[in-house]
């Protein structure tokens, strides 16, 4: 039996230690939640792909809008 895909969201503390925040069931949900968290609680965050045991989305508080925002033409 395969476990459901999980994406764990971590916050990097000033001590450089990662702290678990919450779990999402899809990468899209994890990225949306990461954007919300960064706006509410500015910090550096990471998403862990549990299936592959890899941190896949390092996000620094200064770059979250650039990374997660859809691209659009400026007018």
RANORZI-V700892 format. One record per residue. RES is the residue in three letters. SS is DSSP state (a for helix, b for strand, c for the rest). BURIAL is 1 if it has 16 or more other C-alpha atoms within 10 Angstrom, else 0. Layout:
<<RES,SS,BURIAL> <RES,SS,BURIAL>>
//
This chain:
<<UNK,c,0> <UNK,c,0> <UNK,c,0> <UNK,c,0> <UNK,c,0> <UNK,c,1> <UNK,b,1> <UNK,b,1> <UNK,b,1> <UNK,b,1> <UNK,b,1> <UNK,b,1> <UNK,c,0> <UNK,c,0> <UNK,c,0> <UNK,c,0> <UNK,c,0> <UNK,b,0> <UNK,b,0> <UNK,b,0> <UNK,b,0> <UNK,b,0> <UNK,b,1> <UNK,b,1> <UNK,c,0> <UNK,c,0> <UNK,a,1> <UNK,a,0> <UNK,a,0> <UNK,a,1> <UNK,a,1> <UNK,a,0> <UNK,a,1> <UNK,a,1> <UNK,a,1> <UNK,a,0> <UNK,a,1> <UNK,a,1> <UNK,a,0> <UNK,a,0> <UNK,c,0> <UNK,c,0> <UNK,c,1> <UNK,b,1> <UNK,b,1> <UNK,b,1> <UNK,b,1> <UNK,b,1> <UNK,b,1> <UNK,c,0> <UNK,c,0> <UNK,c,0> <UNK,c,0> <UNK,b,0> <UNK,b,0> <UNK,b,0> <UNK,b,1> <UNK,b,1> <UNK,b,1> <UNK,c,1> <UNK,c,1> <UNK,c,0> <UNK,c,0> <UNK,a,1> <UNK,a,0> <UNK,a,0> <UNK,a,0> <UNK,a,0> <UNK,c,0> <UNK,c,0> <UNK,c,0> <UNK,c,0> <UNK,c,0> <UNK,c,0> <UNK,c,0>>
//
